[in-house]
Amino acid sequence: MTDPKPTTPDADANANATANATKRLRDHVDKLLARAPAKSAGAVELAGRRFDYTVHAAFVPVAATGLDGASSEPEAAVFTTAYLLDGAAAASRPVCFAFNGGPGSASIWLHLGALGPKRVVVPDDGSMPAPPYAVADNPHSWFEHFDLVFIDPPHTGWSVTASVDARKKMLSVDGDVEALAEVMRCWLTRHKRWGSPLYLAGESYGTTRGAALADRLQSQGAALSGLILVSCAMDLQTLVFAPANDLPYALFLPGFANVAQYHGLLAGPPGKSSEAARAAAEAFVQDDYVAALHAGARLSTAQRGRIARRLGELTGLPRELIEEKNLRINDQTFFFEALRTRGRMVGRLDARATGPMAASRSREWEFDPGIEAIAAPYATAAMAYFGEQLGLDIPQRYEVLSGDVGKCWNWNRGTEQGNSYACTSPDLARALRRNPRLKVLAASGRYDLGTPYSASDWSLAQLDVPAEVLARVTHRYYDAGHMMYTRQADLMQLKVDLAAWLQD
């Protein structure tokens, strides 16, 4: 028998470092979960009525359940901010859980942009306001219809996992869904709200998550009454420009045309209005462009020239560039080439916004003008609100947008190998077929070039459900970007559309 191989000093040091790191993570999670909920009172006037509420800001544990039904030690502490109507009978008041996307984004955008009783006011045109930044009463809050619970998924906001293994598990499509389903279960149990009608609202990757959660919750006995999808991203294949994936080239084109018209790049009929630009691009995609992409090198010289010419008319880009790009204009090309002669680059999440290019006119994507205009105002106002009005004194940094989460995200599902295109549309289709009471409201900004409205049109049209089930899906459009609610008129219209959808 051979003796076991002795450990080396380096191996011992690594093992000790790992053990110490794990203990720090565990101690931090335990301290967060031991904190008493921060409670404060407030009131907001909505539709001529006063709504008094209590805010509960608290950490919720995420624990795995064994075969014996017993829960393990909490694997994460997840931060939630809940607005509860004073004096209302629990069963008579619906609950709406809300979260943003990323993956890696905290929930302050929906929380302090559209849904909550407070909001950050920013200019309608997508430009950056001057400081100081603060929250104001939101007369278009969804609190009129629901109690609201905002969730910061693990490693966003102040939410953290208790171990490296838990972090790896929860930073994935299915692990994230499992974790948030557990957060909602714990919250409903803690607040005795299982009798309330349940709604979910997700934005961007939050729609990827929300579509899967609708089916997951159904399997756990929690049937949703409604799902709200803001800036849809259920099918990553519609959004990721990659070799042999021609789908985004067709689905982004109407958005490119809409943005090009806004910036005065189009002539002739498409240049007369945003409606004309979108209609022309949608018709071209359906009648010609999809077939041309599919044909590839089989296109004749004359056909290729005709397609390139029309793409130029609809995007404002030079025909030479379009032919150089093999008739395929991706988002990065449009961002840097559409306004190159003006020395400007186009925003991604709000393409009405533009930013100055470097003096060298490089094509490096260093920042998005569409998010820079609102990121600092939202983050600053949120920190002031959490600290001064909600009384939260957590010393750790609040992760508004964590790039590390996105870099580490596992997009695989089930037994899939490799980072394939994540897709949760089948989950939503199954949930709609399983639950005859479930209805869906999708909201898209026409100046969103992160999740274009036409890509959402395609995803919703591809849901594998019969026509009578698809009739429970409603899609509405707004004249702003990814966070369409930053524009006052769209914030108001979104609330009107929500109310009509709830009453339908």
Secondary structure, 3 states (H helix, E strand, C coil): CCCCCCCCHHHHHHHHHHHHHHHHHHHHHHHHHHCCCEEEEEEEEECCEEEEEEEEEEEEEECCECCCCCECCCCEEEEEEEEEECCCCHHHCCEEEEECCCCCECCHHHHHHHHCCEEECCCCCCCCCCCCCCEEECCCCHHHCCEEEEEECCCCECCEECCHHHHHHHCEHHHHHHHHHHHHHHHHHHCCCCCCCEEEEEECHHHHHHHHHHHHHHHCCCCCCEEEEECCCCEHHHCCCECCECHHHHHHHHHHHHHHHHCCCCCCHHHCCHHHHHHHHHHHHHHHHHHHHHHHHHCCHHHHHHHHHHHHHHHCCCHHHHHHCCCCCCHHHHHHHCCHHHCEEECCCCCCCEEECCCCCCCCCCCCHHHHHHHHHHHHHHHHHHHHHCCCCCCCCCECECHHHHHHCECCCCCCCCCCCCECHHHHHHHHHHCCCCEEEEEEECCCCCCCHHHHHHHHHCCCCCHHHHCCEEEEEECCCCCHHHCHHHHHHHHHHHHHHHHC
